[in-house]
């Protein structure tokens, strides 16, 4: 270790952070002592507040089945959106049945914040080295305003009072590095004659028959500014705090015997029956459909147990939707088929009976 007389701060050998043990004396950063970083466990978890009130039994649960006209229109638009679909089934098919299969979807979202640290560096541009001028704030004390709730976001923050100045480990404090284009030679093969010194009929005029030309990237010098320190020779080394806000979302769909795959409902919306968020939620006990109550109890327990171990839970939200699902039976060319119209978007899912293969030349 050397002492920088101008800065009055420690300057460490190229390619290394502060020596092992330096940060072992900083409360809250003991795991940085070996030169690496890592995850920091969150503060004590919150406790759930009063239970959310489930929807009332008197609430209107019904969603009227769509009309044949709406079902046919949705099917025609579906067929028209696929260039390889023959329009005949959608236009000429005869609807024979309309079955509503309205489906409950329960969703839980757990919005968490996690914090981890690691060594980082940047070109030194005159910033003072503040290591040990004051006690460094502990990882969960560093101010990091969260984004909007239930929004994924990441912030990289330099931890105050952990910065030191060191020689650049890439260029050994020279400020330069071999040119990446010519590999430090200063010249490269002529692009006209490809290094031969001749064209098809004459000597190459661009390189004067040498087969080489000066490298335009480094202007023939063979070196360029070091990419790590940007030619400044020194780096500001510090502990960097990574703060990650993550929305963990999980759905449970009550099967209604329609035959439609659950994945087909992932991108549609329905009639919102319940929505509530708290720091920590309670399960929706007493919901009119017991399958929703059971799913809520299981998922709330699993989320709180899983994510509280690795992060701080900032907010939870649970919703229940009733998604309209219509199973439409129809006949085309004497054969029976069906399709589904789902969600407020009236999205169609179907095994279409008349397709062709398009070849793009």
NORUR-V468008 format. One record per helix or strand of 3 or more residues. SS is the DSSP state (A for helix, B for strand). FROM is the first residue (numbers start at 1). TO is the last residue. If there is no record, write none. Layout:
BEGIN
((SS;FROM;TO) (SS;FROM;TO))
END
This chain:
BEGIN
((B;2;4) (B;9;12) (A;23;25) (A;30;32) (B;38;40) (A;68;80) (A;88;92) (B;94;100) (B;103;123) (A;139;141) (B;153;158) (B;164;167) (B;176;178) (B;187;189) (B;212;214) (B;223;225) (B;234;253) (A;262;265) (B;271;278) (A;290;307) (B;312;323) (B;325;332) (B;335;342) (B;347;350))
END
